[in-house]
Amino acid sequence: MASGDLATFDEANFASAVLERQGLSVVEFWSTTCAPCRQLTMVLGQIQPELPDGVVIGKVNADENMGLVERFGVRAVPTVLFIKDGTVVETRTGVDRRQVLKKIIEAHA
């Protein structure tokens, strides 16, 4: 994966790519009509190369994956789930500053 490219998760690969893996996965739920989502995706792409090994950052299109939206109780986009070893350890809604996101990721990595 190139620097700044985020993985794409959907209902078909979410279990194997996120829930069944060891380590931290950072999952952004986004929508094509959401301007703050584009901003958050950019921030996550910028910090990705600076993160500890084993941290995976990806995104889920909320409009196309309603099963995941319902399963994780996503009520607004952007929402970021921090999932470690298959368990949600933290949830954030809205756009956080780069430093805030990096600190959360490093705390759970």
One Martini backbone bead per residue (centre of mass of N, CA, C, O) as a GRO file, in nm:
protein
  109
    1MET     BB    1   0.094   0.037   0.025
    2ALA     BB    2   0.078   0.349  -0.021
    3SER     BB    3   0.133   0.643   0.078
    4GLY     BB    4  -0.196   0.739   0.190
    5ASP     BB    5  -0.329   0.472   0.147
    6LEU     BB    6  -0.635   0.329   0.199
    7ALA     BB    7  -0.816   0.096   0.296
    8THR     BB    8  -1.085  -0.123   0.188
    9PHE     BB    9  -1.397  -0.172   0.339
   10ASP     BB   10  -1.644  -0.439   0.370
   11GLU     BB   11  -1.868  -0.687   0.411
   12ALA     BB   12  -1.674  -0.905   0.278
   13ASN     BB   13  -1.381  -0.809   0.449
   14PHE     BB   14  -1.407  -0.724   0.753
   15ALA     BB   15  -1.349  -0.975   0.919
   16SER     BB   16  -1.063  -1.044   0.800
   17ALA     BB   17  -0.932  -0.741   0.803
   18VAL     BB   18  -1.027  -0.678   1.120
   19LEU     BB   19  -1.154  -0.887   1.336
   20GLU     BB   20  -0.923  -1.131   1.282
   21ARG     BB   21  -0.702  -0.943   1.361
   22GLN     BB   22  -0.405  -0.844   1.484
   23GLY     BB   23  -0.446  -0.545   1.618
   24LEU     BB   24  -0.479  -0.227   1.475
   25SER     BB   25  -0.781  -0.073   1.359
   26VAL     BB   26  -0.870   0.197   1.140
   27VAL     BB   27  -1.215   0.310   1.092
   28GLU     BB   28  -1.374   0.483   0.834
   29PHE     BB   29  -1.680   0.638   0.811
   30TRP     BB   30  -1.829   0.726   0.496
   31SER     BB   31  -1.921   0.980   0.242
   32THR     BB   32  -1.959   1.137  -0.064
   33THR     BB   33  -2.130   1.396   0.079
   34CYS     BB   34  -1.876   1.438   0.285
   35ALA     BB   35  -1.654   1.678   0.363
   36PRO     BB   36  -1.523   1.586   0.636
   37CYS     BB   37  -1.431   1.311   0.525
   38ARG     BB   38  -1.211   1.414   0.336
   39GLN     BB   39  -1.041   1.539   0.558
   40LEU     BB   40  -0.995   1.282   0.728
   41THR     BB   41  -0.863   1.111   0.508
   42MET     BB   42  -0.619   1.295   0.477
   43VAL     BB   43  -0.512   1.272   0.766
   44LEU     BB   44  -0.478   0.964   0.774
   45GLY     BB   45  -0.278   0.955   0.533
   46GLN     BB   46  -0.056   1.132   0.673
   47ILE     BB   47  -0.012   0.940   0.939
   48GLN     BB   48   0.043   0.649   0.848
   49PRO     BB   49   0.369   0.653   0.811
   50GLU     BB   50   0.401   0.718   1.144
   51LEU     BB   51   0.319   0.444   1.233
   52PRO     BB   52   0.308   0.163   1.368
   53ASP     BB   53   0.345  -0.141   1.324
   54GLY     BB   54   0.024  -0.299   1.244
   55VAL     BB   55  -0.128  -0.056   1.146
   56VAL     BB   56  -0.459  -0.014   1.017
   57ILE     BB   57  -0.600   0.187   0.753
   58GLY     BB   58  -0.953   0.252   0.686
   59LYS     BB   59  -1.257   0.228   0.480
   60VAL     BB   60  -1.621   0.294   0.486
   61ASN     BB   61  -1.899   0.291   0.297
   62ALA     BB   62  -2.198   0.372   0.433
   63ASP     BB   63  -2.396   0.352   0.183
   64GLU     BB   64  -2.284   0.040   0.101
   65ASN     BB   65  -2.271  -0.059   0.439
   66MET     BB   66  -2.530  -0.098   0.641
   67GLY     BB   67  -2.453  -0.339   0.817
   68LEU     BB   68  -2.211  -0.197   0.956
   69VAL     BB   69  -2.356   0.047   1.061
   70GLU     BB   70  -2.549  -0.112   1.245
   71ARG     BB   71  -2.352  -0.292   1.405
   72PHE     BB   72  -2.183  -0.009   1.510
   73GLY     BB   73  -2.371   0.250   1.545
   74VAL     BB   74  -2.373   0.447   1.309
   75ARG     BB   75  -2.495   0.801   1.295
   76ALA     BB   76  -2.232   0.938   1.167
   77VAL     BB   77  -2.041   1.141   0.944
   78PRO     BB   78  -1.764   1.087   1.063
   79THR     BB   79  -1.646   0.762   1.175
   80VAL     BB   80  -1.424   0.619   1.423
   81LEU     BB   81  -1.275   0.304   1.458
   82PHE     BB   82  -1.109   0.126   1.722
   83ILE     BB   83  -0.961  -0.193   1.649
   84LYS     BB   84  -0.868  -0.454   1.880
   85ASP     BB   85  -0.870  -0.774   1.838
   86GLY     BB   86  -1.196  -0.731   1.752
   87THR     BB   87  -1.224  -0.467   1.940
   88VAL     BB   88  -1.379  -0.193   2.047
   89VAL     BB   89  -1.191   0.086   2.204
   90GLU     BB   90  -1.288   0.328   2.006
   91THR     BB   91  -1.486   0.635   1.942
   92ARG     BB   92  -1.527   0.874   1.667
   93THR     BB   93  -1.681   1.191   1.590
   94GLY     BB   94  -1.559   1.345   1.340
   95VAL     BB   95  -1.302   1.590   1.331
   96ASP     BB   96  -0.976   1.548   1.411
   97ARG     BB   97  -0.685   1.609   1.499
   98ARG     BB   98  -0.389   1.476   1.428
   99GLN     BB   99  -0.280   1.450   1.724
  100VAL     BB  100  -0.523   1.299   1.839
  101LEU     BB  101  -0.518   1.049   1.657
  102LYS     BB  102  -0.227   0.962   1.713
  103LYS     BB  103  -0.261   0.922   2.020
  104ILE     BB  104  -0.476   0.704   2.007
  105ILE     BB  105  -0.321   0.500   1.840
  106GLU     BB  106  -0.070   0.474   2.028
  107ALA     BB  107  -0.237   0.375   2.280
  108HIS     BB  108  -0.344   0.097   2.109
  109ALA     BB  109  -0.081  -0.036   1.960
   0.00000   0.00000   0.00000
